[in-house]
Amino acid sequence: MTYDLRINHDSEVPKYKQVVEMIISDIEAGIFKKGQRIPSINETSEELLLSRDTVEKAYVHLKKKGVLLSVRGKGYYVNQINVQKEIKVALIFNKLSNYKRSIYYSFVETLGSKAAVDVFIYNYSIDKFEDIIDNQINNYDYFAILPQFNDEDTVVDRVIKKIPREKVLLIDRNLDSLKDYPVVYQEFEKDIQTALGKGISLLKKYTKVNLVFPSNEFYSKNILRGFQIFCQVNALDFSIIDQLDENDVKKKEAYVLVSDDDLYRFVKITKGKGWKLGKDIGVVAYNDNPVKEILEDGITTISTNHYEIGRLAAQMILSKEFKRIKSPFEFVQRNSL
């Protein structure tokens, strides 16, 4: 039996994983029967033009999964024929951050041993994103994509549509140009209005509410629109700040901070002035995390449940029930407001 053409030496998928998939495919096809001895490590390495170590790694992996059974001095035998192939998932992020890590950990935890997840980062670049898709399109069963770009949706739409539709799951952001694709999404414009509405009595303690929204970052403009609508509906004096400066930080005003960098700069400025958060000045931060729970006796946050986003996305893959799900969004009151 000649296998050399079944190993793609140019693929980014490790060769031992390709051997694993090849053997599982042969078992499913009935080429190898239960209890049958498969070719030895040396035989397979010669046929596939691979190193012995690579093939041995594949055989040991299959033994750990219970697919193969080793008999000392005789070799490897098929232990089970009802083999569930490991799902291969490409999880594609714009960048790494605390909340992306939460999505990743819950996504991987929910999939468990049923899937192998590889992470790719495109750093907001549509060209880098397209390179990832072009190079990996045949290597994965599913592509879970967080589509956050500065480019028009139509450009992103074109690249994502290169992938067979049944392999695509969008996460975090709902693209207007891909309304028929499954997604676990935030509804940025409505979410900020609903969340801040839960803290309206606290916000009204302050003379003005400021949104610090850095234009050089890639945050959804729907956050900005939702904030403006919220303030107008509730007759709140407000302003939009691009780059936070010490002169922007004023007593008796409240601040909604999208960026963690701006939050830490804000805390440093207020500490330097000797002001108490929640008394002299108010702050609400985006995206909750354990640091914000303890920083300055607790930072009030508005945040989606990132762990739940990852769990819901993974559950769709496991159940193959693909749909559109809005992620929960919460107002967490602490001492900073």
Salt bridges, closest charged atoms under 4 A:
GLU21 OE1 - LYS85 NZ 3.64
ASP26 OD1 - ARG6 NH2 3.05
GLU56 OE1 - ARG52 NH1 3.50
GLU130 OE2 - ARG158 NH1 2.97
GLU130 OE2 - LYS162 NZ 2.62
ASP134 OD1 - LYS162 NZ 2.91
ASP157 OD1 - LYS161 NZ 3.39
ASP176 OD1 - LYS179 NZ 3.35
ASP180 OD2 - ARG165 NE 3.68
GLU187 OE2 - LYS190 NZ 3.85
GLU189 OE1 - ARG225 NE 3.66
ASP191 OD1 - LYS326 NZ 2.73
GLU246 OE2 - LYS273 NZ 3.84
ASP260 OD1 - LYS292 NZ 2.65
ASP262 OD1 - ARG265 NH1 2.48
ASP288 OD1 - ARG334 NH1 2.98
GLU296 OE2 - LYS271 NZ 3.48
ASP297 OD2 - LYS276 NZ 3.11
GLU308 OE2 - ARG311 NH2 2.83
